[in-house]
Amino acid sequence: AQLSTSLKMVVTQRLLKTKDGQGRVGAFEVMKCTPPIQNLIREAKIHQIPSIMQTAVKDGMITMSKSLENLAAAGKIDANAGKES
């Protein structure tokens, strides 16, 4: 319960090779600890967090898979880049 109230945000980053192989670009996952997220943490329903994140784009959240999808759609990474390792 204490974690759910003290945690404000979790950000994860993966650096991926750019499509042209000349550099790297960051893919990010952002989870803000909104009341629904706090409730899931408190109730140990961690597996439900990604579905909340997918619907909370307006709150600034993004899943890693959506971030990778956006980078691929923008032509910055190869479509399979995020599936490596």
N, CA and C atoms as an extended XYZ file, in Angstrom:
255
Properties=species:S:1:pos:R:3:atomname:S:1:resname:S:1:resid:I:1 pbc="F F F"
N         0.829       -1.197        0.000 N   ALA     1
C         0.000        0.000        0.000 CA  ALA     1
C         0.867        1.251        0.000 C   ALA     1
N         1.984        1.209        0.720 N   GLN     2
C         2.846        2.385        0.791 CA  GLN     2
C         3.460        2.702       -0.570 C   GLN     2
N         3.834        1.687       -1.324 N   LEU     3
C         4.410        1.904       -2.648 CA  LEU     3
C         3.417        2.620       -3.552 C   LEU     3
N         2.168        2.235       -3.496 N   SER     4
C         1.162        2.826       -4.382 CA  SER     4
C         0.962        4.312       -4.120 C   SER     4
N         1.202        4.763       -2.897 N   THR     5
C         1.022        6.182       -2.593 CA  THR     5
C         2.295        6.997       -2.769 C   THR     5
N         3.453        6.381       -2.658 N   SER     6
C         4.700        7.142       -2.786 CA  SER     6
C         5.236        7.178       -4.217 C   SER     6
N         4.877        6.213       -5.033 N   LEU     7
C         5.339        6.169       -6.418 CA  LEU     7
C         4.563        7.194       -7.243 C   LEU     7
N         5.282        8.013       -7.996 N   LYS     8
C         4.627        9.044       -8.813 CA  LYS     8
C         4.636        8.707      -10.302 C   LYS     8
N         5.745        8.135      -10.773 N   MET     9
C         5.881        7.843      -12.192 CA  MET     9
C         6.990        6.818      -12.392 C   MET     9
N         6.831        5.999      -13.412 N   VAL    10
C         7.875        5.050      -13.799 CA  VAL    10
C         8.143        5.273      -15.289 C   VAL    10
N         9.422        5.447      -15.623 N   VAL    11
C         9.821        5.644      -17.016 CA  VAL    11
C        10.878        4.599      -17.350 C   VAL    11
N        10.678        3.888      -18.453 N   THR    12
C        11.661        2.911      -18.926 CA  THR    12
C        12.148        3.363      -20.295 C   THR    12
N        13.406        3.091      -20.565 N   GLN    13
C        13.982        3.495      -21.847 CA  GLN    13
C        14.756        2.347      -22.467 C   GLN    13
N        14.629        2.210      -23.769 N   ARG    14
C        15.454        1.264      -24.539 CA  ARG    14
C        16.081        2.035      -25.683 C   ARG    14
N        17.381        1.899      -25.845 N   LEU    15
C        18.055        2.520      -26.978 CA  LEU    15
C        18.146        1.505      -28.104 C   LEU    15
N        17.704        1.909      -29.270 N   LEU    16
C        17.677        1.025      -30.431 CA  LEU    16
C        18.460        1.637      -31.578 C   LEU    16
N        19.040        0.784      -32.400 N   LYS    17
C        19.735        1.271      -33.588 CA  LYS    17
C        18.721        1.890      -34.539 C   LYS    17
N        19.115        3.007      -35.131 N   THR    18
C        18.250        3.630      -36.122 CA  THR    18
C        18.211        2.770      -37.377 C   THR    18
N        17.207        3.015      -38.186 N   LYS    19
C        17.007        2.215      -39.398 CA  LYS    19
C        18.219        2.292      -40.326 C   LYS    19
N        18.861        3.468      -40.375 N   ASP    20
C        20.028        3.624      -41.250 CA  ASP    20
C        21.322        3.119      -40.615 C   ASP    20
N        21.249        2.685      -39.346 N   GLY    21
C        22.415        2.145      -38.662 CA  GLY    21
C        23.439        3.177      -38.227 C   GLY    21
N        23.111        4.451      -38.374 N   GLN    22
C        24.063        5.519      -38.074 CA  GLN    22
C        23.949        6.072      -36.653 C   GLN    22
N        23.012        5.608      -35.883 N   GLY    23
C        22.851        6.139      -34.531 CA  GLY    23
C        21.873        5.312      -33.727 C   GLY    23
N        21.415        5.927      -32.657 N   ARG    24
C        20.442        5.270      -31.784 CA  ARG    24
C        19.289        6.223      -31.497 C   ARG    24
N        18.166        5.637      -31.185 N   VAL    25
C        16.987        6.414      -30.831 CA  VAL    25
C        16.348        5.755      -29.613 C   VAL    25
N        15.764        6.557      -28.744 N   GLY    26
C        15.155        6.031      -27.526 CA  GLY    26
C        13.686        5.689      -27.706 C   GLY    26
N        13.314        4.544      -27.188 N   ALA    27
C        11.905        4.155      -27.088 CA  ALA    27
C        11.575        4.208      -25.598 C   ALA    27
N        10.456        4.814      -25.263 N   PHE    28
C        10.120        5.034      -23.861 CA  PHE    28
C         8.776        4.432      -23.489 C   PHE    28
N         8.697        3.986      -22.244 N   GLU    29
C         7.424        3.581      -21.652 CA  GLU    29
C         7.230        4.501      -20.459 C   GLU    29
N         6.056        5.124      -20.369 N   VAL    30
C         5.787        6.070      -19.290 CA  VAL    30
C         4.500        5.660      -18.588 C   VAL    30
N         4.600        5.467      -17.280 N   MET    31
C         3.431        5.149      -16.469 CA  MET    31
C         3.331        6.169      -15.344 C   MET    31
N         2.267        6.958      -15.356 N   LYS    32
C         2.002        7.882      -14.255 CA  LYS    32
C         1.141        7.146      -13.241 C   LYS    32
N         1.417        7.377      -11.990 N   CYS    33
C         0.660        6.681      -10.942 CA  CYS    33
C        -0.620        7.442      -10.618 C   CYS    33
N        -1.575        7.292      -11.495 N   THR    34
C        -2.902        7.874      -11.318 CA  THR    34
C        -3.673        7.023      -10.305 C   THR    34
N        -4.792        7.502       -9.795 N   PRO    35
C        -5.571        6.686       -8.846 CA  PRO    35
C        -5.893        5.273       -9.343 C   PRO    35
N        -6.288        5.071      -10.613 N   PRO    36
C        -6.530        3.689      -11.056 CA  PRO    36
C        -5.271        2.813      -10.993 C   PRO    36
N        -4.123        3.371      -11.361 N   ILE    37
C        -2.859        2.626      -11.292 CA  ILE    37
C        -2.525        2.328       -9.836 C   ILE    37
N        -2.696        3.316       -8.968 N   GLN    38
C        -2.429        3.113       -7.538 CA  GLN    38
C        -3.289        1.985       -6.976 C   GLN    38
N        -4.558        1.942       -7.371 N   ASN    39
C        -5.446        0.872       -6.902 CA  ASN    39
C        -4.963       -0.499       -7.366 C   ASN    39
N        -4.529       -0.602       -8.617 N   LEU    40
C        -4.035       -1.885       -9.129 CA  LEU    40
C        -2.779       -2.325       -8.386 C   LEU    40
N        -1.892       -1.386       -8.085 N   ILE    41
C        -0.682       -1.718       -7.325 CA  ILE    41
C        -1.067       -2.183       -5.926 C   ILE    41
N        -1.956       -1.442       -5.289 N   ARG    42
C        -2.390       -1.770       -3.925 CA  ARG    42
C        -3.044       -3.150       -3.868 C   ARG    42
N        -3.810       -3.493       -4.908 N   GLU    43
C        -4.523       -4.775       -4.949 CA  GLU    43
C        -3.697       -5.889       -5.596 C   GLU    43
N        -2.428       -5.605       -5.913 N   ALA    44
C        -1.509       -6.576       -6.538 CA  ALA    44
C        -2.051       -7.113       -7.865 C   ALA    44
N        -2.705       -6.257       -8.630 N   LYS    45
C        -3.226       -6.631       -9.949 CA  LYS    45
C        -2.343       -6.004      -11.034 C   LYS    45
N        -1.056       -6.247      -10.901 N   ILE    46
C        -0.055       -5.651      -11.777 CA  ILE    46
C        -0.306       -6.000      -13.248 C   ILE    46
N        -0.801       -7.198      -13.511 N   HIS    47
C        -1.040       -7.644      -14.887 CA  HIS    47
C        -2.066       -6.781      -15.625 C   HIS    47
N        -2.864       -5.999      -14.891 N   GLN    48
C        -3.883       -5.159      -15.516 CA  GLN    48
C        -3.376       -3.759      -15.867 C   GLN    48
N        -2.169       -3.419      -15.411 N   ILE    49
C        -1.633       -2.072      -15.633 CA  ILE    49
C        -1.496       -1.728      -17.119 C   ILE    49
N        -0.971       -2.623      -17.974 N   PRO    50
C        -0.846       -2.244      -19.391 CA  PRO    50
C        -2.161       -1.821      -20.048 C   PRO    50
N        -3.265       -2.457      -19.690 N   SER    51
C        -4.542       -2.067      -20.305 CA  SER    51
C        -4.960       -0.665      -19.866 C   SER    51
N        -4.673       -0.301      -18.628 N   ILE    52
C        -4.958        1.062      -18.154 CA  ILE    52
C        -4.065        2.051      -18.904 C   ILE    52
N        -2.800        1.689      -19.075 N   MET    53
C        -1.863        2.577      -19.771 CA  MET    53
C        -2.297        2.836      -21.213 C   MET    53
N        -2.829        1.823      -21.872 N   GLN    54
C        -3.260        1.971      -23.263 CA  GLN    54
C        -4.410        2.957      -23.396 C   GLN    54
N        -5.230        3.053      -22.375 N   THR    55
C        -6.376        3.964      -22.434 CA  THR    55
C        -6.087        5.316      -21.789 C   THR    55
N        -4.897        5.499      -21.247 N   ALA    56
C        -4.564        6.742      -20.534 CA  ALA    56
C        -3.558        7.602      -21.293 C   ALA    56
N        -3.634        7.570      -22.607 N   VAL    57
C        -2.724        8.374      -23.428 CA  VAL    57
C        -2.884        9.856      -23.096 C   VAL    57
N        -4.100       10.288      -22.833 N   LYS    58
C        -4.352       11.692      -22.499 CA  LYS    58
C        -3.639       12.113      -21.215 C   LYS    58
N        -3.312       11.150      -20.363 N   ASP    59
C        -2.585       11.431      -19.121 CA  ASP    59
C        -1.072       11.394      -19.330 C   ASP    59
N        -0.643       11.170      -20.569 N   GLY    60
C         0.784       11.145      -20.874 CA  GLY    60
C         1.428        9.776      -20.784 C   GLY    60
N         0.623        8.742      -20.686 N   MET    61
C         1.178        7.386      -20.594 CA  MET    61
C         1.356        6.786      -21.982 C   MET    61
N         2.354        5.911      -22.085 N   ILE    62
C         2.582        5.173      -23.330 CA  ILE    62
C         3.255        3.851      -22.985 C   ILE    62
N         2.824        2.795      -23.637 N   THR    63
C         3.458        1.491      -23.431 CA  THR    63
C         4.685        1.395      -24.329 C   THR    63
N         5.591        0.505      -23.999 N   MET    64
C         6.789        0.312      -24.814 CA  MET    64
C         6.405       -0.148      -26.211 C   MET    64
N         5.423       -1.038      -26.313 N   SER    65
C         5.033       -1.533      -27.638 CA  SER    65
C         4.479       -0.409      -28.511 C   SER    65
N         3.724        0.511      -27.928 N   LYS    66
C         3.189        1.644      -28.697 CA  LYS    66
C         4.312        2.598      -29.100 C   LYS    66
N         5.266        2.809      -28.217 N   SER    67
C         6.415        3.657      -28.529 CA  SER    67
C         7.211        3.072      -29.693 C   SER    67
N         7.438        1.757      -29.665 N   LEU    68
C         8.145        1.081      -30.754 CA  LEU    68
C         7.356        1.174      -32.060 C   LEU    68
N         6.058        1.004      -31.956 N   GLU    69
C         5.184        1.102      -33.131 CA  GLU    69
C         5.275        2.505      -33.745 C   GLU    69
N         5.267        3.534      -32.891 N   ASN    70
C         5.361        4.917      -33.370 CA  ASN    70
C         6.696        5.183      -34.064 C   ASN    70
N         7.785        4.680      -33.483 N   LEU    71
C         9.109        4.871      -34.084 CA  LEU    71
C         9.211        4.168      -35.437 C   LEU    71
N         8.640        2.972      -35.532 N   ALA    72
C         8.656        2.232      -36.800 CA  ALA    72
C         7.809        2.953      -37.846 C   ALA    72
N         6.646        3.451      -37.441 N   ALA    73
C         5.766        4.171      -38.369 CA  ALA    73
C         6.416        5.457      -38.875 C   ALA    73
N         7.250        6.072      -38.033 N   ALA    74
C         7.956        7.297      -38.422 CA  ALA    74
C         9.203        6.999      -39.248 C   ALA    74
N         9.510        5.710      -39.440 N   GLY    75
C        10.664        5.318      -40.237 CA  GLY    75
C        11.995        5.454      -39.520 C   GLY    75
N        11.951        5.599      -38.203 N   LYS    76
C        13.191        5.775      -37.440 CA  LYS    76
C        13.872        4.455      -37.096 C   LYS    76
N        13.079        3.395      -36.946 N   ILE    77
C        13.636        2.075      -36.650 CA  ILE    77
C        13.006        1.049      -37.577 C   ILE    77
N        13.658       -0.083      -37.714 N   ASP    78
C        13.106       -1.206      -38.460 CA  ASP    78
C        11.931       -1.759      -37.659 C   ASP    78
N        10.913       -2.235      -38.314 N   ALA    79
C         9.716       -2.739      -37.635 CA  ALA    79
C        10.019       -3.853      -36.640 C   ALA    79
N        11.094       -4.609      -36.842 N   ASN    80
C        11.451       -5.700      -35.938 CA  ASN    80
C        12.474       -5.301      -34.884 C   ASN    80
N        12.907       -4.060      -34.874 N   ALA    81
C        13.975       -3.621      -33.965 CA  ALA    81
C        13.641       -3.848      -32.498 C   ALA    81
N        12.431       -3.603      -32.098 N   GLY    82
C        12.057       -3.760      -30.699 CA  GLY    82
C        11.917       -5.192      -30.246 C   GLY    82
N        11.871       -6.112      -31.183 N   LYS    83
C        11.692       -7.524      -30.840 CA  LYS    83
C        13.020       -8.222      -30.579 C   LYS    83
N        14.120       -7.514      -30.823 N   GLU    84
C        15.445       -8.086      -30.582 CA  GLU    84
C        15.718       -8.132      -29.093 C   GLU    84
N        16.529       -9.087      -28.680 N   SER    85
C        16.984       -9.295      -27.292 CA  SER    85
C        15.918       -9.438      -26.306 C   SER    85
